[in-house]
Amino acid sequence: MPKVTYIEFDGTERHVELPAGWSLMQGATLNGVDGIEGECGGSCGCATCHVYVDEAFLDKLEPPSETEEEMLECTAAPREANSRLSCQIKADPRIDGIVVRLPETQT
């Protein structure tokens, strides 16, 4: 199972193994990671699962869809070049070891 490291805004690291196909948002919410809300349940409709992806993994991800790009314009925390919505990142072997940082706020 792919491993994900979530780094909360206060620096707390949470290491979670996710079944292939799960989104990083699902992994966070089901494992009590603070800082990801996922109000829309993962349908790319709220931007409350915003994360900053470690630069080493950006090229391993599928590019953001047009809908995700639009939602990233609505994030509460500043959008950066490595901003993604964690509901749109699916766990698979290519991203084993991915590190994501959580913003100070989602709302």
N, C-alpha and C positions, 0 to 999 in steps of 0.2 A: 504494500500500500504506500502511495506517495506520502512523504512527510512534509508538513508545512510548519514554518515558524511564524507565529503572529507576534509582533512586538507592539504592545499597547503603548499609548502616548506617554505613560509614566515610566516606560522602559521595561516593564514586566514582559518576559518572554514566555510564550505558551507554545509547546511543541505538540502537534496533533498529527496522527496518521489518518488519512482519509481514504475510503474506498474509491477506486477509480470511477469517474463519472460524477462524483459529488462536487458541488461548487465549494469554493473557499468560504463563501458566506454560510452555507449549510454547516460546514465543519466548525466554523466559529460559533454560530448560534447554538448548535447542539452540544458544544463542549464548553460553554460558559465563558467564551472570550469576550471581555469587556471592550466596547468600542465599535462593534458592528451590530446595527439594529436590523436591517433587512425588513423594513416595514411592509414592502410590497410582496414579501415572500419569495423573492428571487426572480421576478418577472421583468426586471430592468425598468422599473417604473417609479423609483423614489430617490435613488442616489444616497441612501443611508447605509450603504455597505462599501463606501469609498475606501480604498487602500492605496498605499504607495508601494509599488512592486520594486524589489531590489533590482538594480540595473542589470545584473548578471542574468536575469531570467526574462527580461523583456522580449528578447528575440525568440524565445521558446514558446511564447504565447501567440495564439491567433490574434490578428489585429482587431481592435474594437469595431463593433458594428456601428452603423450610422445612428441607431437608437442609443447605444451606449455613449457615443460621442456627444449626442445631444444631452443626455442625462449628466454627463461629466461637467457640463456647463452649469449645473444646478447644485453642485456640492457646497456644503456649508463651509468646509475648510478649503483653502486655496488649491486650485488644480495645478498639478505639476506635470512635467513631461512623462513621468512614470505613474501617473494616476490611472487607476482602473476601478471598475466596480467588481467586487469579489463574487457577486452572483453570476458573473459572466466568465469566470475562470474555473474551468473544470479540472479536477485532479486527474492526472495521468502520469505515466512513468517519465515523460519528458521534463516535467516540472518537479520531480522528486527533490526535496531540499529547498524549495522556494521559500523566500523570506518576504513578508509583507509587513509594512509599518502602518499603524492606524493613526488617523488624524486626531487632533484634540477634540473635535466635535463632529457629529453627523447631522445635527439639526440646528 
